[in-house]
Amino acid sequence: MSVENIRKEVMQTLEKKIDGFVEKYLIPIEEIWQPTDFLPNSQHDSFLDQVKEIQEISKDLHDDFWVVLIGDTITEEALPTYESWLLDLDGVTQDPDNGWAKWIRAWTAEENRHGDVLNKYLYLSGRVNMREVEMSTQHLIADGFDIGTATDPYKNFVYTSFQELATYISHNNVAKIAKKKGHKALAKMSRIIAGDEMRHHLAYSDFVKEIFKIDPNEMMLAYQYMMKHKIIMPAMNLRESFGAKGSFFDDFSTVAQRIGVYTGFDYVDIVRKLNTIWQIDTLTNLNSEAEKARDFLMNLPDRMYRITERMVIPDTQFNFKWMIPAS
């Protein structure tokens, strides 16, 4: 039997548990938070006063902070790209009764709220050129992204396990900065978004853990492949109006590292966490190729940490079209 067919069989086996995954890791729509829970109520007499308060507080937050928040928002808003990518995995079909499609639709529905609430908050802040932000979002969706995993669910679930934890870190650090600056509503919003991302991370890492039980050799090789090629950020193709595809992601990444929202050390820490979650050091009955892959993965965090220690983050000031200077 081909590797592809084995993976489809594994996905079909796990699909039988999908209702349990949905119940464990997702929250019923009537119970979960919605964007309006965190935004000024336009039906209240105090609406304009609340907006003015947001705009006054927003003046005290540095441009670097807003750039990172905008990048996070655009990444969240590019959700259609991620849904269509996951719906194309081996073992997933558009059949309404397909369990994996049910998971992906429900996951997408939860994620959709993130970009929604952040976009509205950026609009109310008065610090952001929303037309430029909207064009960047449209570019990111139109350009698409290729993470080099094709339709392989093993590799793609490694990716989602990693990325959901990375977005948790990013939103959580944004919350910490906002709280220090007295931006309580934004801090609370970012913190609860981070909580969603952590739940989703736990779900996708659980999928991988289950695959390790059934097909440990191929799962280990898929994990090694993803780490060897490094995790490509969903926003890798970020661009501004009239800019080339991916023309300034490095600038955005520099800003994110400079203010401590997402750094190279965070990347290393995620690899360590995944190694621990999947308990790759205790797996038995691996073939020789998978054993070598495990050795690579166990040694990888220390090697990456030494490289990251030598990195110098420039203090270059970038002129992003997204920003409106504070008055």
WOGIVEN-V477528 format. One record per residue. RES is the residue in one letter. PHI is phi as a letter, one per 20 degrees, with the letter a starting at -180 (999 if undefined). PSI is psi in whole degrees, -180 to 180 (NA if undefined). Layout:
BEGIN
res=(RES/RES)
phi=(PHI/PHI)
psi=(PSI/PSI)
END
This chain:
BEGIN
res=(M/S/V/E/N/I/R/K/E/V/M/Q/T/L/E/K/K/I/D/G/F/V/E/K/Y/L/I/P/I/E/E/I/W/Q/P/T/D/F/L/P/N/S/Q/H/D/S/F/L/D/Q/V/K/E/I/Q/E/I/S/K/D/L/H/D/D/F/W/V/V/L/I/G/D/T/I/T/E/E/A/L/P/T/Y/E/S/W/L/L/D/L/D/G/V/T/Q/D/P/D/N/G/W/A/K/W/I/R/A/W/T/A/E/E/N/R/H/G/D/V/L/N/K/Y/L/Y/L/S/G/R/V/N/M/R/E/V/E/M/S/T/Q/H/L/I/A/D/G/F/D/I/G/T/A/T/D/P/Y/K/N/F/V/Y/T/S/F/Q/E/L/A/T/Y/I/S/H/N/N/V/A/K/I/A/K/K/K/G/H/K/A/L/A/K/M/S/R/I/I/A/G/D/E/M/R/H/H/L/A/Y/S/D/F/V/K/E/I/F/K/I/D/P/N/E/M/M/L/A/Y/Q/Y/M/M/K/H/K/I/I/M/P/A/M/N/L/R/E/S/F/G/A/K/G/S/F/F/D/D/F/S/T/V/A/Q/R/I/G/V/Y/T/G/F/D/Y/V/D/I/V/R/K/L/N/T/I/W/Q/I/D/T/L/T/N/L/N/S/E/A/E/K/A/R/D/F/L/M/N/L/P/D/R/M/Y/R/I/T/E/R/M/V/I/P/D/T/Q/F/N/F/K/W/M/I/P/A/S)
phi=(999/f/g/f/f/f/f/f/f/f/f/f/f/f/g/f/e/f/f/f/f/f/f/f/d/d/d/g/g/f/d/e/f/c/g/f/f/d/d/g/e/f/e/e/f/e/g/f/f/f/f/f/f/g/f/f/f/f/f/e/e/f/g/g/f/f/g/f/f/f/g/f/f/f/f/f/f/e/g/g/f/f/f/f/f/f/f/e/f/g/n/d/c/e/g/g/e/f/f/f/f/f/f/f/f/f/f/f/f/f/f/g/f/f/f/f/f/f/g/f/f/g/f/f/f/m/e/c/e/f/f/f/f/f/f/f/f/f/g/f/f/f/f/m/b/c/e/m/d/l/d/f/f/f/f/f/f/f/f/f/g/f/f/f/f/f/f/g/f/f/f/f/f/f/g/f/f/f/f/f/e/n/e/f/f/f/f/f/f/f/f/f/f/g/f/f/f/f/g/f/g/f/f/f/f/f/g/f/g/f/f/g/f/e/c/f/f/f/f/f/f/f/f/f/g/f/f/f/e/m/e/e/f/g/e/g/e/g/b/e/g/m/e/f/g/m/f/c/f/f/f/f/f/f/f/f/f/f/e/m/e/b/c/f/f/f/g/f/f/f/f/g/f/f/g/f/g/e/l/f/f/d/f/d/m/e/f/f/f/f/f/f/f/f/g/f/f/f/e/g/g/f/f/f/f/f/f/f/f/e/f/d/e/f/d/g/e/d/d/e/f/f/e/d/g/f/e)
psi=(138/159/-41/-43/-36/-42/-39/-40/-41/-43/-39/-36/-46/-27/-29/-20/5/-36/-36/-39/-44/-46/-36/-39/-11/159/135/143/-40/-14/-22/158/155/156/-38/-17/-19/0/154/140/114/-11/-9/150/-25/5/-52/-35/-39/-40/-43/-39/-44/-43/-35/-46/-36/-25/-25/-6/132/152/-38/-40/-47/-37/-44/-42/-39/-46/-42/-41/-46/-41/-43/-37/-16/24/-38/-34/-44/-38/-46/-33/-46/-32/-8/2/152/130/-8/132/165/-1/127/-24/-5/123/-41/-39/-38/-45/-48/-41/-43/-41/-44/-42/-39/-45/-31/-30/-27/-55/-34/-53/-38/-40/-46/-37/-40/-43/-44/-24/-29/3/-3/137/93/-31/-42/-41/-45/-37/-39/-40/-46/-40/-46/-40/-44/-37/-32/-177/149/113/9/27/-4/-132/19/112/-31/-52/-40/-32/-27/-44/-49/-35/-43/-50/-38/-36/-37/-41/-32/-48/-46/-51/-37/-40/-35/-43/-42/-44/-45/-41/-42/-34/6/12/71/-44/-44/-38/-45/-42/-49/-37/-40/-31/-42/-38/-41/-45/-36/-43/-43/-38/-45/-37/-52/-36/-29/-39/-46/-41/-41/-39/-38/-34/-33/-41/65/-38/-51/-33/-40/-41/-37/-41/-46/-43/-47/-38/-33/-39/-5/153/119/128/143/-27/16/-31/18/138/161/177/137/10/159/155/126/23/-20/25/-38/-38/-45/-44/-39/-44/-43/-39/-39/-37/3/22/-42/118/173/-32/-34/-41/-48/-43/-36/-43/-44/-45/-43/-41/-41/-47/-44/-1/47/-20/-18/-3/140/171/34/147/175/-37/-42/-34/-44/-38/-41/-44/-43/-46/-37/-33/-17/-47/-44/-40/-44/-35/-43/-38/-43/-35/-30/-7/141/122/118/154/23/136/126/145/94/135/-20/-25/142/121/145/137/NA)
END
